[in-house]
Amino acid sequence: MKKFNEYKPWQLKGVLEMLVPLVIGEISKSRNISHDEAIELLYSSHLYKTLETESTKMWHLSQLTLSDLLNEELETGKITFPEEA
């Protein structure tokens, strides 16, 4: 069984294809906004840029944690990266 740090870039794409819709749902719910607005917020964020970067290991965090991090970024302009990331 592969460890998280052994994923190849194409495998990360597959993980993101499963994770991103869940994160968008959490953003929509937590901010009480439409699905399309949540998509725009996520894809235009610094958080998404770090999520796309395999070496940050942000992709292993839960959709709730990622939604909270995006809300933090939107409110403060900063992201407090968890130690496990």
Distance bins in CASP14 RR format, pairs under 12 A and 6 or more apart:
PFRMAT RR
TARGET T0000
AUTHOR 0000-0000-0000
RMODE 2
METHOD distances of the structure
MODEL  1
2 8 0 0 0 0 1 0 0 0 0 0 0
2 11 0 0 0 0 1 0 0 0 0 0 0
2 15 0 0 0 0 0 1 0 0 0 0 0
3 57 0 0 0 0 0 1 0 0 0 0 0
3 60 0 0 0 0 0 1 0 0 0 0 0
4 11 0 0 0 0 0 1 0 0 0 0 0
4 12 0 0 0 0 0 1 0 0 0 0 0
4 15 0 0 0 0 1 0 0 0 0 0 0
4 54 0 0 0 0 1 0 0 0 0 0 0
4 55 0 0 0 0 0 1 0 0 0 0 0
4 56 0 0 0 0 0 1 0 0 0 0 0
4 57 1 0 0 1 0 0 0 0 0 0 0
4 58 0 0 0 0 0 1 0 0 0 0 0
4 59 0 0 0 0 1 0 0 0 0 0 0
4 60 1 0 1 0 0 0 0 0 0 0 0
4 61 0 0 0 0 0 1 0 0 0 0 0
4 84 0 0 0 0 0 1 0 0 0 0 0
4 85 0 0 0 0 0 1 0 0 0 0 0
5 11 0 0 0 0 0 1 0 0 0 0 0
5 12 0 0 0 0 0 1 0 0 0 0 0
5 54 0 0 0 0 1 0 0 0 0 0 0
5 55 0 0 0 0 1 0 0 0 0 0 0
5 56 0 0 0 0 0 1 0 0 0 0 0
5 57 1 0 0 1 0 0 0 0 0 0 0
5 59 0 0 0 0 0 1 0 0 0 0 0
5 60 0 0 0 0 1 0 0 0 0 0 0
6 12 0 0 0 0 0 1 0 0 0 0 0
6 54 0 0 0 0 0 1 0 0 0 0 0
6 57 0 0 0 0 0 1 0 0 0 0 0
7 13 0 0 0 0 1 0 0 0 0 0 0
7 14 0 0 0 0 1 0 0 0 0 0 0
7 15 1 0 0 1 0 0 0 0 0 0 0
7 16 0 0 0 0 0 1 0 0 0 0 0
7 54 1 0 0 1 0 0 0 0 0 0 0
7 55 0 0 0 0 0 1 0 0 0 0 0
7 57 0 0 0 0 1 0 0 0 0 0 0
7 59 0 0 0 0 1 0 0 0 0 0 0
7 60 0 0 0 0 1 0 0 0 0 0 0
8 14 0 0 0 0 0 1 0 0 0 0 0
8 15 0 0 0 0 0 1 0 0 0 0 0
8 54 0 0 0 0 1 0 0 0 0 0 0
9 15 0 0 0 0 0 1 0 0 0 0 0
9 16 0 0 0 0 0 1 0 0 0 0 0
9 52 0 0 0 0 1 0 0 0 0 0 0
9 53 0 0 0 0 0 1 0 0 0 0 0
9 54 1 0 0 1 0 0 0 0 0 0 0
9 55 0 0 0 0 0 1 0 0 0 0 0
9 59 0 0 0 0 0 1 0 0 0 0 0
10 16 0 0 0 0 0 1 0 0 0 0 0
10 17 0 0 0 0 0 1 0 0 0 0 0
10 54 0 0 0 0 0 1 0 0 0 0 0
11 17 0 0 0 0 0 1 0 0 0 0 0
11 18 0 0 0 0 0 1 0 0 0 0 0
11 54 0 0 0 0 1 0 0 0 0 0 0
11 59 0 0 0 0 0 1 0 0 0 0 0
12 18 0 0 0 0 0 1 0 0 0 0 0
12 19 0 0 0 0 1 0 0 0 0 0 0
12 20 0 0 0 0 0 1 0 0 0 0 0
12 51 0 0 0 0 1 0 0 0 0 0 0
12 52 1 0 0 1 0 0 0 0 0 0 0
12 53 0 0 0 0 1 0 0 0 0 0 0
12 54 1 0 1 0 0 0 0 0 0 0 0
12 55 0 0 0 0 0 1 0 0 0 0 0
12 56 0 0 0 0 0 1 0 0 0 0 0
12 57 0 0 0 0 0 1 0 0 0 0 0
12 58 0 0 0 0 0 1 0 0 0 0 0
12 59 1 0 0 1 0 0 0 0 0 0 0
12 60 0 0 0 0 0 1 0 0 0 0 0
13 19 0 0 0 0 0 1 0 0 0 0 0
13 20 0 0 0 0 0 1 0 0 0 0 0
13 51 0 0 0 0 0 1 0 0 0 0 0
13 52 0 0 0 0 1 0 0 0 0 0 0
13 54 0 0 0 0 1 0 0 0 0 0 0
13 59 0 0 0 0 0 1 0 0 0 0 0
14 20 0 0 0 0 1 0 0 0 0 0 0
14 21 0 0 0 0 0 1 0 0 0 0 0
14 52 0 0 0 0 0 1 0 0 0 0 0
14 54 0 0 0 0 0 1 0 0 0 0 0
14 59 0 0 0 0 1 0 0 0 0 0 0
15 22 0 0 0 0 0 1 0 0 0 0 0
15 23 0 0 0 0 0 1 0 0 0 0 0
15 51 0 0 0 0 1 0 0 0 0 0 0
15 52 0 0 0 0 0 1 0 0 0 0 0
15 54 0 0 0 0 1 0 0 0 0 0 0
15 57 0 0 0 0 0 1 0 0 0 0 0
15 58 0 0 0 0 0 1 0 0 0 0 0
15 59 1 0 1 0 0 0 0 0 0 0 0
15 60 0 0 0 0 1 0 0 0 0 0 0
15 61 0 0 0 0 0 1 0 0 0 0 0
16 22 0 0 0 0 0 1 0 0 0 0 0
16 23 0 0 0 0 1 0 0 0 0 0 0
16 24 0 0 0 0 0 1 0 0 0 0 0
16 42 0 0 0 0 0 1 0 0 0 0 0
16 43 0 0 0 0 0 1 0 0 0 0 0
16 48 0 0 0 0 1 0 0 0 0 0 0
16 50 0 0 0 0 0 1 0 0 0 0 0
16 51 1 0 0 1 0 0 0 0 0 0 0
16 52 1 0 0 1 0 0 0 0 0 0 0
16 53 0 0 0 0 0 1 0 0 0 0 0
16 54 0 0 0 0 1 0 0 0 0 0 0
16 58 0 0 0 0 0 1 0 0 0 0 0
16 59 1 0 0 1 0 0 0 0 0 0 0
16 60 0 0 0 0 0 1 0 0 0 0 0
16 63 0 0 0 0 0 1 0 0 0 0 0
16 66 0 0 0 0 0 1 0 0 0 0 0
17 23 0 0 0 0 0 1 0 0 0 0 0
17 24 0 0 0 0 0 1 0 0 0 0 0
17 52 0 0 0 0 0 1 0 0 0 0 0
17 59 0 0 0 0 0 1 0 0 0 0 0
18 24 0 0 0 0 0 1 0 0 0 0 0
18 59 0 0 0 0 1 0 0 0 0 0 0
18 63 0 0 0 0 0 1 0 0 0 0 0
19 25 0 0 0 0 0 1 0 0 0 0 0
19 26 0 0 0 0 0 1 0 0 0 0 0
19 42 0 0 0 0 0 1 0 0 0 0 0
19 48 0 0 0 0 0 1 0 0 0 0 0
19 51 0 0 0 0 1 0 0 0 0 0 0
19 52 0 0 0 0 0 1 0 0 0 0 0
19 58 0 0 0 0 1 0 0 0 0 0 0
19 59 1 0 0 1 0 0 0 0 0 0 0
19 60 0 0 0 0 1 0 0 0 0 0 0
19 61 0 0 0 0 1 0 0 0 0 0 0
19 62 0 0 0 0 1 0 0 0 0 0 0
19 63 1 0 0 1 0 0 0 0 0 0 0
19 64 0 0 0 0 0 1 0 0 0 0 0
19 65 0 0 0 0 0 1 0 0 0 0 0
19 66 1 0 0 1 0 0 0 0 0 0 0
19 67 0 0 0 0 0 1 0 0 0 0 0
20 26 0 0 0 0 0 1 0 0 0 0 0
20 27 0 0 0 0 0 1 0 0 0 0 0
20 35 0 0 0 0 0 1 0 0 0 0 0
20 38 0 0 0 0 0 1 0 0 0 0 0
20 39 0 0 0 0 1 0 0 0 0 0 0
20 42 1 0 0 1 0 0 0 0 0 0 0
20 43 0 0 0 0 1 0 0 0 0 0 0
20 45 0 0 0 0 0 1 0 0 0 0 0
20 47 0 0 0 0 0 1 0 0 0 0 0
20 48 0 0 0 0 1 0 0 0 0 0 0
20 51 0 0 0 0 1 0 0 0 0 0 0
20 52 0 0 0 0 1 0 0 0 0 0 0
20 58 0 0 0 0 0 1 0 0 0 0 0
20 59 0 0 0 0 1 0 0 0 0 0 0
20 63 0 0 0 0 1 0 0 0 0 0 0
20 66 0 0 0 0 1 0 0 0 0 0 0
20 67 0 0 0 0 0 1 0 0 0 0 0
20 70 0 0 0 0 0 1 0 0 0 0 0
21 27 0 0 0 0 0 1 0 0 0 0 0
21 28 0 0 0 0 0 1 0 0 0 0 0
21 35 0 0 0 0 1 0 0 0 0 0 0
21 38 0 0 0 0 0 1 0 0 0 0 0
21 39 0 0 0 0 1 0 0 0 0 0 0
21 42 0 0 0 0 0 1 0 0 0 0 0
21 63 0 0 0 0 1 0 0 0 0 0 0
21 66 0 0 0 0 0 1 0 0 0 0 0
22 28 0 0 0 0 0 1 0 0 0 0 0
22 29 0 0 0 0 0 1 0 0 0 0 0
22 38 0 0 0 0 0 1 0 0 0 0 0
22 42 0 0 0 0 0 1 0 0 0 0 0
22 59 0 0 0 0 0 1 0 0 0 0 0
22 61 0 0 0 0 0 1 0 0 0 0 0
22 62 0 0 0 0 1 0 0 0 0 0 0
22 63 1 1 0 0 0 0 0 0 0 0 0
22 64 0 0 0 0 1 0 0 0 0 0 0
22 65 0 0 0 0 0 1 0 0 0 0 0
22 66 0 0 0 0 1 0 0 0 0 0 0
22 67 0 0 0 0 1 0 0 0 0 0 0
23 29 0 0 0 0 0 1 0 0 0 0 0
23 30 0 0 0 0 0 1 0 0 0 0 0
23 35 0 0 0 0 0 1 0 0 0 0 0
23 38 0 0 0 0 1 0 0 0 0 0 0
23 39 0 0 0 0 1 0 0 0 0 0 0
23 41 0 0 0 0 0 1 0 0 0 0 0
23 42 1 0 0 1 0 0 0 0 0 0 0
23 43 0 0 0 0 0 1 0 0 0 0 0
23 45 0 0 0 0 0 1 0 0 0 0 0
23 47 0 0 0 0 1 0 0 0 0 0 0
23 48 0 0 0 0 1 0 0 0 0 0 0
23 51 0 0 0 0 1 0 0 0 0 0 0
23 58 0 0 0 0 0 1 0 0 0 0 0
23 59 0 0 0 0 0 1 0 0 0 0 0
23 61 0 0 0 0 1 0 0 0 0 0 0
23 62 0 0 0 0 1 0 0 0 0 0 0
23 63 1 0 1 0 0 0 0 0 0 0 0
23 64 0 0 0 0 1 0 0 0 0 0 0
23 65 0 0 0 0 1 0 0 0 0 0 0
23 66 1 0 1 0 0 0 0 0 0 0 0
23 67 1 0 1 0 0 0 0 0 0 0 0
23 68 0 0 0 0 0 1 0 0 0 0 0
23 69 0 0 0 0 1 0 0 0 0 0 0
23 70 1 0 0 1 0 0 0 0 0 0 0
23 71 0 0 0 0 0 1 0 0 0 0 0
24 30 0 0 0 0 0 1 0 0 0 0 0
24 31 0 0 0 0 0 1 0 0 0 0 0
24 33 0 0 0 0 0 1 0 0 0 0 0
24 34 0 0 0 0 0 1 0 0 0 0 0
24 35 1 0 0 1 0 0 0 0 0 0 0
24 36 0 0 0 0 1 0 0 0 0 0 0
24 37 0 0 0 0 1 0 0 0 0 0 0
24 38 1 0 1 0 0 0 0 0 0 0 0
24 39 1 0 1 0 0 0 0 0 0 0 0
24 40 0 0 0 0 1 0 0 0 0 0 0
24 41 0 0 0 0 1 0 0 0 0 0 0
24 42 1 0 1 0 0 0 0 0 0 0 0
24 43 0 0 0 0 1 0 0 0 0 0 0
24 45 0 0 0 0 0 1 0 0 0 0 0
24 48 0 0 0 0 0 1 0 0 0 0 0
24 51 0 0 0 0 0 1 0 0 0 0 0
24 63 0 0 0 0 1 0 0 0 0 0 0
24 66 0 0 0 0 1 0 0 0 0 0 0
24 67 0 0 0 0 1 0 0 0 0 0 0
24 70 0 0 0 0 1 0 0 0 0 0 0
25 31 0 0 0 0 1 0 0 0 0 0 0
25 32 0 0 0 0 0 1 0 0 0 0 0
25 33 0 0 0 0 1 0 0 0 0 0 0
25 34 0 0 0 0 0 1 0 0 0 0 0
25 35 1 0 0 1 0 0 0 0 0 0 0
25 36 0 0 0 0 0 1 0 0 0 0 0
25 37 0 0 0 0 0 1 0 0 0 0 0
25 38 1 0 0 1 0 0 0 0 0 0 0
25 39 0 0 0 0 1 0 0 0 0 0 0
25 41 0 0 0 0 0 1 0 0 0 0 0
25 42 0 0 0 0 1 0 0 0 0 0 0
25 63 1 0 0 1 0 0 0 0 0 0 0
25 64 0 0 0 0 0 1 0 0 0 0 0
25 66 0 0 0 0 0 1 0 0 0 0 0
25 67 1 0 0 1 0 0 0 0 0 0 0
25 70 0 0 0 0 0 1 0 0 0 0 0
26 32 0 0 0 0 0 1 0 0 0 0 0
26 33 0 0 0 0 0 1 0 0 0 0 0
26 35 0 0 0 0 0 1 0 0 0 0 0
26 38 0 0 0 0 1 0 0 0 0 0 0
26 41 0 0 0 0 0 1 0 0 0 0 0
26 42 0 0 0 0 1 0 0 0 0 0 0
26 61 0 0 0 0 0 1 0 0 0 0 0
26 62 0 0 0 0 1 0 0 0 0 0 0
26 63 1 0 1 0 0 0 0 0 0 0 0
26 64 1 0 1 0 0 0 0 0 0 0 0
26 65 0 0 0 0 1 0 0 0 0 0 0
26 66 1 0 0 1 0 0 0 0 0 0 0
26 67 1 1 0 0 0 0 0 0 0 0 0
26 68 0 0 0 0 1 0 0 0 0 0 0
26 69 0 0 0 0 0 1 0 0 0 0 0
26 70 0 0 0 0 1 0 0 0 0 0 0
26 71 0 0 0 0 1 0 0 0 0 0 0
27 33 1 0 0 1 0 0 0 0 0 0 0
27 34 0 0 0 0 0 1 0 0 0 0 0
27 35 0 0 0 0 1 0 0 0 0 0 0
27 36 0 0 0 0 0 1 0 0 0 0 0
27 37 0 0 0 0 1 0 0 0 0 0 0
27 38 1 0 1 0 0 0 0 0 0 0 0
27 39 0 0 0 0 1 0 0 0 0 0 0
27 40 0 0 0 0 1 0 0 0 0 0 0
27 41 1 0 0 1 0 0 0 0 0 0 0
27 42 1 0 0 1 0 0 0 0 0 0 0
27 43 0 0 0 0 0 1 0 0 0 0 0
27 44 0 0 0 0 0 1 0 0 0 0 0
27 45 0 0 0 0 1 0 0 0 0 0 0
27 47 0 0 0 0 0 1 0 0 0 0 0
27 48 0 0 0 0 0 1 0 0 0 0 0
27 63 0 0 0 0 1 0 0 0 0 0 0
27 64 0 0 0 0 0 1 0 0 0 0 0
27 66 0 0 0 0 1 0 0 0 0 0 0
27 67 1 0 1 0 0 0 0 0 0 0 0
27 68 0 0 0 0 1 0 0 0 0 0 0
27 69 0 0 0 0 0 1 0 0 0 0 0
27 70 1 0 1 0 0 0 0 0 0 0 0
27 71 1 0 0 1 0 0 0 0 0 0 0
27 73 0 0 0 0 0 1 0 0 0 0 0
27 74 0 0 0 0 1 0 0 0 0 0 0
28 34 1 0 0 1 0 0 0 0 0 0 0
28 35 1 0 1 0 0 0 0 0 0 0 0
28 36 0 0 0 0 1 0 0 0 0 0 0
28 37 1 0 0 1 0 0 0 0 0 0 0
28 38 1 0 1 0 0 0 0 0 0 0 0
28 39 0 0 0 0 1 0 0 0 0 0 0
28 40 0 0 0 0 0 1 0 0 0 0 0
28 41 0 0 0 0 1 0 0 0 0 0 0
28 42 0 0 0 0 1 0 0 0 0 0 0
28 63 0 0 0 0 0 1 0 0 0 0 0
28 67 0 0 0 0 1 0 0 0 0 0 0
28 70 0 0 0 0 0 1 0 0 0 0 0
28 71 0 0 0 0 0 1 0 0 0 0 0
29 35 0 0 0 0 0 1 0 0 0 0 0
29 38 0 0 0 0 1 0 0 0 0 0 0
29 63 0 0 0 0 0 1 0 0 0 0 0
29 64 0 0 0 0 1 0 0 0 0 0 0
29 67 0 0 0 0 1 0 0 0 0 0 0
29 68 0 0 0 0 0 1 0 0 0 0 0
29 71 0 0 0 0 0 1 0 0 0 0 0
30 38 0 0 0 0 1 0 0 0 0 0 0
30 41 0 0 0 0 0 1 0 0 0 0 0
30 42 0 0 0 0 0 1 0 0 0 0 0
30 63 0 0 0 0 0 1 0 0 0 0 0
30 64 0 0 0 0 1 0 0 0 0 0 0
30 65 0 0 0 0 0 1 0 0 0 0 0
30 66 0 0 0 0 0 1 0 0 0 0 0
30 67 1 0 1 0 0 0 0 0 0 0 0
30 68 1 0 0 1 0 0 0 0 0 0 0
30 69 0 0 0 0 0 1 0 0 0 0 0
30 70 0 0 0 0 1 0 0 0 0 0 0
30 71 1 0 0 1 0 0 0 0 0 0 0
30 72 0 0 0 0 0 1 0 0 0 0 0
30 74 0 0 0 0 0 1 0 0 0 0 0
30 75 0 0 0 0 0 1 0 0 0 0 0
31 37 1 0 0 1 0 0 0 0 0 0 0
31 38 1 0 0 1 0 0 0 0 0 0 0
31 40 0 0 0 0 0 1 0 0 0 0 0
31 41 1 0 0 1 0 0 0 0 0 0 0
31 42 0 0 0 0 0 1 0 0 0 0 0
31 67 0 0 0 0 1 0 0 0 0 0 0
31 68 0 0 0 0 0 1 0 0 0 0 0
31 70 0 0 0 0 1 0 0 0 0 0 0
31 71 1 0 0 1 0 0 0 0 0 0 0
31 74 0 0 0 0 1 0 0 0 0 0 0
31 75 0 0 0 0 0 1 0 0 0 0 0
32 38 0 0 0 0 0 1 0 0 0 0 0
32 71 0 0 0 0 0 1 0 0 0 0 0
33 39 0 0 0 0 1 0 0 0 0 0 0
33 40 0 0 0 0 1 0 0 0 0 0 0
33 41 1 0 0 1 0 0 0 0 0 0 0
33 42 0 0 0 0 0 1 0 0 0 0 0
33 67 0 0 0 0 0 1 0 0 0 0 0
33 70 0 0 0 0 0 1 0 0 0 0 0
33 71 0 0 0 0 0 1 0 0 0 0 0
33 74 0 0 0 0 0 1 0 0 0 0 0
34 40 0 0 0 0 1 0 0 0 0 0 0
34 41 0 0 0 0 0 1 0 0 0 0 0
35 41 0 0 0 0 0 1 0 0 0 0 0
35 42 0 0 0 0 0 1 0 0 0 0 0
36 42 0 0 0 0 0 1 0 0 0 0 0
36 43 0 0 0 0 0 1 0 0 0 0 0
37 43 0 0 0 0 0 1 0 0 0 0 0
37 44 0 0 0 0 0 1 0 0 0 0 0
37 74 0 0 0 0 0 1 0 0 0 0 0
38 44 0 0 0 0 0 1 0 0 0 0 0
38 45 0 0 0 0 0 1 0 0 0 0 0
38 48 0 0 0 0 0 1 0 0 0 0 0
38 63 0 0 0 0 0 1 0 0 0 0 0
38 66 0 0 0 0 0 1 0 0 0 0 0
38 67 0 0 0 0 1 0 0 0 0 0 0
38 70 0 0 0 0 1 0 0 0 0 0 0
38 71 0 0 0 0 0 1 0 0 0 0 0
38 74 0 0 0 0 0 1 0 0 0 0 0
39 45 0 0 0 0 0 1 0 0 0 0 0
39 48 0 0 0 0 0 1 0 0 0 0 0
39 70 0 0 0 0 0 1 0 0 0 0 0
40 48 0 0 0 0 0 1 0 0 0 0 0
40 70 0 0 0 0 0 1 0 0 0 0 0
40 74 0 0 0 0 0 1 0 0 0 0 0
41 47 0 0 0 0 1 0 0 0 0 0 0
41 48 0 0 0 0 1 0 0 0 0 0 0
41 66 0 0 0 0 0 1 0 0 0 0 0
41 67 0 0 0 0 0 1 0 0 0 0 0
41 70 1 0 0 1 0 0 0 0 0 0 0
41 71 0 0 0 0 1 0 0 0 0 0 0
41 73 0 0 0 0 1 0 0 0 0 0 0
41 74 1 0 0 1 0 0 0 0 0 0 0
41 75 0 0 0 0 0 1 0 0 0 0 0
42 48 1 0 1 0 0 0 0 0 0 0 0
42 49 0 0 0 0 0 1 0 0 0 0 0
42 50 0 0 0 0 0 1 0 0 0 0 0
42 51 0 0 0 0 1 0 0 0 0 0 0
42 52 0 0 0 0 0 1 0 0 0 0 0
42 63 0 0 0 0 0 1 0 0 0 0 0
42 66 0 0 0 0 1 0 0 0 0 0 0
42 67 0 0 0 0 1 0 0 0 0 0 0
42 69 0 0 0 0 0 1 0 0 0 0 0
42 70 1 0 0 1 0 0 0 0 0 0 0
42 71 0 0 0 0 0 1 0 0 0 0 0
42 73 0 0 0 0 0 1 0 0 0 0 0
42 74 0 0 0 0 0 1 0 0 0 0 0
43 49 0 0 0 0 1 0 0 0 0 0 0
43 51 0 0 0 0 0 1 0 0 0 0 0
43 52 0 0 0 0 1 0 0 0 0 0 0
43 70 0 0 0 0 0 1 0 0 0 0 0
44 70 0 0 0 0 0 1 0 0 0 0 0
44 73 0 0 0 0 0 1 0 0 0 0 0
44 74 0 0 0 0 0 1 0 0 0 0 0
45 51 0 0 0 0 1 0 0 0 0 0 0
45 52 0 0 0 0 0 1 0 0 0 0 0
45 58 0 0 0 0 0 1 0 0 0 0 0
45 66 0 0 0 0 0 1 0 0 0 0 0
45 67 0 0 0 0 0 1 0 0 0 0 0
45 69 0 0 0 0 1 0 0 0 0 0 0
45 70 1 0 1 0 0 0 0 0 0 0 0
45 71 0 0 0 0 0 1 0 0 0 0 0
45 72 0 0 0 0 0 1 0 0 0 0 0
45 73 1 0 1 0 0 0 0 0 0 0 0
45 74 1 0 0 1 0 0 0 0 0 0 0
45 77 0 0 0 0 1 0 0 0 0 0 0
45 78 0 0 0 0 0 1 0 0 0 0 0
45 79 0 0 0 0 1 0 0 0 0 0 0
46 52 0 0 0 0 0 1 0 0 0 0 0
46 53 0 0 0 0 0 1 0 0 0 0 0
46 56 0 0 0 0 0 1 0 0 0 0 0
46 58 0 0 0 0 0 1 0 0 0 0 0
46 69 0 0 0 0 1 0 0 0 0 0 0
46 70 0 0 0 0 1 0 0 0 0 0 0
46 72 0 0 0 0 0 1 0 0 0 0 0
46 73 1 0 0 1 0 0 0 0 0 0 0
46 74 0 0 0 0 0 1 0 0 0 0 0
46 76 0 0 0 0 0 1 0 0 0 0 0
46 77 0 0 0 0 1 0 0 0 0 0 0
46 78 0 0 0 0 1 0 0 0 0 0 0
46 79 1 0 0 1 0 0 0 0 0 0 0
46 81 0 0 0 0 0 1 0 0 0 0 0
47 53 0 0 0 0 0 1 0 0 0 0 0
47 56 0 0 0 0 1 0 0 0 0 0 0
47 58 1 0 0 1 0 0 0 0 0 0 0
47 59 0 0 0 0 0 1 0 0 0 0 0
47 61 0 0 0 0 0 1 0 0 0 0 0
47 65 0 0 0 0 0 1 0 0 0 0 0
47 66 1 0 0 1 0 0 0 0 0 0 0
47 67 0 0 0 0 1 0 0 0 0 0 0
47 68 0 0 0 0 0 1 0 0 0 0 0
47 69 1 0 1 0 0 0 0 0 0 0 0
47 70 1 0 1 0 0 0 0 0 0 0 0
47 71 0 0 0 0 1 0 0 0 0 0 0
47 72 0 0 0 0 1 0 0 0 0 0 0
47 73 1 0 1 0 0 0 0 0 0 0 0
47 74 0 0 0 0 1 0 0 0 0 0 0
47 77 0 0 0 0 0 1 0 0 0 0 0
47 78 0 0 0 0 0 1 0 0 0 0 0
47 79 1 0 1 0 0 0 0 0 0 0 0
47 80 0 0 0 0 0 1 0 0 0 0 0
47 81 0 0 0 0 1 0 0 0 0 0 0
47 85 0 0 0 0 0 1 0 0 0 0 0
48 56 0 0 0 0 0 1 0 0 0 0 0
48 58 0 0 0 0 1 0 0 0 0 0 0
48 59 0 0 0 0 0 1 0 0 0 0 0
48 66 0 0 0 0 1 0 0 0 0 0 0
48 67 0 0 0 0 0 1 0 0 0 0 0
48 69 0 0 0 0 0 1 0 0 0 0 0
48 70 0 0 0 0 1 0 0 0 0 0 0
48 73 0 0 0 0 1 0 0 0 0 0 0
48 79 0 0 0 0 0 1 0 0 0 0 0
49 56 0 0 0 0 1 0 0 0 0 0 0
49 58 0 0 0 0 1 0 0 0 0 0 0
49 70 0 0 0 0 0 1 0 0 0 0 0
49 73 0 0 0 0 0 1 0 0 0 0 0
49 79 0 0 0 0 0 1 0 0 0 0 0
50 56 1 0 1 0 0 0 0 0 0 0 0
50 57 0 0 0 0 1 0 0 0 0 0 0
50 58 1 0 1 0 0 0 0 0 0 0 0
50 59 0 0 0 0 1 0 0 0 0 0 0
50 61 0 0 0 0 0 1 0 0 0 0 0
50 66 0 0 0 0 1 0 0 0 0 0 0
50 69 0 0 0 0 1 0 0 0 0 0 0
50 70 0 0 0 0 0 1 0 0 0 0 0
50 73 0 0 0 0 1 0 0 0 0 0 0
50 79 1 0 0 1 0 0 0 0 0 0 0
50 81 1 0 0 1 0 0 0 0 0 0 0
50 82 0 0 0 0 0 1 0 0 0 0 0
50 85 0 0 0 0 1 0 0 0 0 0 0
51 57 0 0 0 0 1 0 0 0 0 0 0
51 58 1 0 1 0 0 0 0 0 0 0 0
51 59 1 0 1 0 0 0 0 0 0 0 0
51 60 0 0 0 0 0 1 0 0 0 0 0
51 61 0 0 0 0 1 0 0 0 0 0 0
51 63 0 0 0 0 0 1 0 0 0 0 0
51 65 0 0 0 0 0 1 0 0 0 0 0
51 66 1 0 0 1 0 0 0 0 0 0 0
51 67 0 0 0 0 0 1 0 0 0 0 0
51 69 0 0 0 0 1 0 0 0 0 0 0
51 70 0 0 0 0 1 0 0 0 0 0 0
51 73 0 0 0 0 0 1 0 0 0 0 0
51 79 0 0 0 0 0 1 0 0 0 0 0
51 81 0 0 0 0 0 1 0 0 0 0 0
51 85 0 0 0 0 1 0 0 0 0 0 0
52 58 0 0 0 0 1 0 0 0 0 0 0
52 59 0 0 0 0 1 0 0 0 0 0 0
53 59 0 0 0 0 1 0 0 0 0 0 0
53 85 0 0 0 0 0 1 0 0 0 0 0
54 60 0 0 0 0 0 1 0 0 0 0 0
55 85 0 0 0 0 0 1 0 0 0 0 0
56 66 0 0 0 0 0 1 0 0 0 0 0
56 69 0 0 0 0 0 1 0 0 0 0 0
56 79 0 0 0 0 0 1 0 0 0 0 0
56 81 1 0 0 1 0 0 0 0 0 0 0
56 82 0 0 0 0 0 1 0 0 0 0 0
56 84 0 0 0 0 0 1 0 0 0 0 0
56 85 1 0 0 1 0 0 0 0 0 0 0
57 81 0 0 0 0 1 0 0 0 0 0 0
57 82 0 0 0 0 1 0 0 0 0 0 0
57 83 0 0 0 0 0 1 0 0 0 0 0
57 84 1 0 0 1 0 0 0 0 0 0 0
57 85 1 0 1 0 0 0 0 0 0 0 0
58 65 0 0 0 0 1 0 0 0 0 0 0
58 66 1 0 0 1 0 0 0 0 0 0 0
58 69 0 0 0 0 1 0 0 0 0 0 0
58 70 0 0 0 0 0 1 0 0 0 0 0
58 79 0 0 0 0 1 0 0 0 0 0 0
58 81 1 0 0 1 0 0 0 0 0 0 0
58 82 0 0 0 0 1 0 0 0 0 0 0
58 84 0 0 0 0 0 1 0 0 0 0 0
58 85 1 0 1 0 0 0 0 0 0 0 0
59 65 0 0 0 0 0 1 0 0 0 0 0
59 66 0 0 0 0 1 0 0 0 0 0 0
59 85 0 0 0 0 1 0 0 0 0 0 0
60 66 0 0 0 0 0 1 0 0 0 0 0
60 82 0 0 0 0 0 1 0 0 0 0 0
60 84 1 0 0 1 0 0 0 0 0 0 0
60 85 1 0 0 1 0 0 0 0 0 0 0
61 67 0 0 0 0 1 0 0 0 0 0 0
61 68 0 0 0 0 1 0 0 0 0 0 0
61 69 1 0 0 1 0 0 0 0 0 0 0
61 70 0 0 0 0 0 1 0 0 0 0 0
61 79 0 0 0 0 0 1 0 0 0 0 0
61 81 0 0 0 0 1 0 0 0 0 0 0
61 82 1 0 0 1 0 0 0 0 0 0 0
61 83 0 0 0 0 0 1 0 0 0 0 0
61 84 1 0 0 1 0 0 0 0 0 0 0
61 85 1 0 0 1 0 0 0 0 0 0 0
62 68 0 0 0 0 1 0 0 0 0 0 0
62 69 0 0 0 0 0 1 0 0 0 0 0
62 82 0 0 0 0 0 1 0 0 0 0 0
62 84 0 0 0 0 0 1 0 0 0 0 0
62 85 0 0 0 0 0 1 0 0 0 0 0
63 69 0 0 0 0 0 1 0 0 0 0 0
63 70 0 0 0 0 0 1 0 0 0 0 0
64 70 0 0 0 0 0 1 0 0 0 0 0
64 71 0 0 0 0 0 1 0 0 0 0 0
65 71 0 0 0 0 0 1 0 0 0 0 0
65 72 0 0 0 0 0 1 0 0 0 0 0
65 79 0 0 0 0 0 1 0 0 0 0 0
65 80 0 0 0 0 0 1 0 0 0 0 0
65 81 0 0 0 0 0 1 0 0 0 0 0
65 82 1 0 0 1 0 0 0 0 0 0 0
65 84 0 0 0 0 1 0 0 0 0 0 0
65 85 0 0 0 0 1 0 0 0 0 0 0
66 72 0 0 0 0 0 1 0 0 0 0 0
66 73 0 0 0 0 0 1 0 0 0 0 0
66 79 0 0 0 0 0 1 0 0 0 0 0
66 81 0 0 0 0 0 1 0 0 0 0 0
66 82 0 0 0 0 0 1 0 0 0 0 0
66 85 0 0 0 0 1 0 0 0 0 0 0
67 73 0 0 0 0 0 1 0 0 0 0 0
67 74 0 0 0 0 0 1 0 0 0 0 0
68 74 0 0 0 0 0 1 0 0 0 0 0
68 75 0 0 0 0 0 1 0 0 0 0 0
68 79 0 0 0 0 0 1 0 0 0 0 0
68 80 0 0 0 0 1 0 0 0 0 0 0
68 81 0 0 0 0 0 1 0 0 0 0 0
68 82 0 0 0 0 1 0 0 0 0 0 0
69 75 0 0 0 0 0 1 0 0 0 0 0
69 76 0 0 0 0 0 1 0 0 0 0 0
69 77 0 0 0 0 0 1 0 0 0 0 0
69 78 0 0 0 0 0 1 0 0 0 0 0
69 79 1 0 1 0 0 0 0 0 0 0 0
69 80 1 0 0 1 0 0 0 0 0 0 0
69 81 1 0 0 1 0 0 0 0 0 0 0
69 82 0 0 0 0 1 0 0 0 0 0 0
69 85 0 0 0 0 1 0 0 0 0 0 0
70 76 0 0 0 0 0 1 0 0 0 0 0
70 77 0 0 0 0 0 1 0 0 0 0 0
70 78 0 0 0 0 0 1 0 0 0 0 0
70 79 0 0 0 0 1 0 0 0 0 0 0
71 77 0 0 0 0 0 1 0 0 0 0 0
71 78 0 0 0 0 0 1 0 0 0 0 0
71 79 0 0 0 0 0 1 0 0 0 0 0
71 80 0 0 0 0 0 1 0 0 0 0 0
72 78 1 0 0 1 0 0 0 0 0 0 0
72 79 1 0 0 1 0 0 0 0 0 0 0
72 80 1 0 0 1 0 0 0 0 0 0 0
72 81 0 0 0 0 0 1 0 0 0 0 0
72 82 0 0 0 0 0 1 0 0 0 0 0
73 79 1 0 1 0 0 0 0 0 0 0 0
73 80 0 0 0 0 1 0 0 0 0 0 0
73 81 0 0 0 0 0 1 0 0 0 0 0
79 85 0 0 0 0 1 0 0 0 0 0 0
END
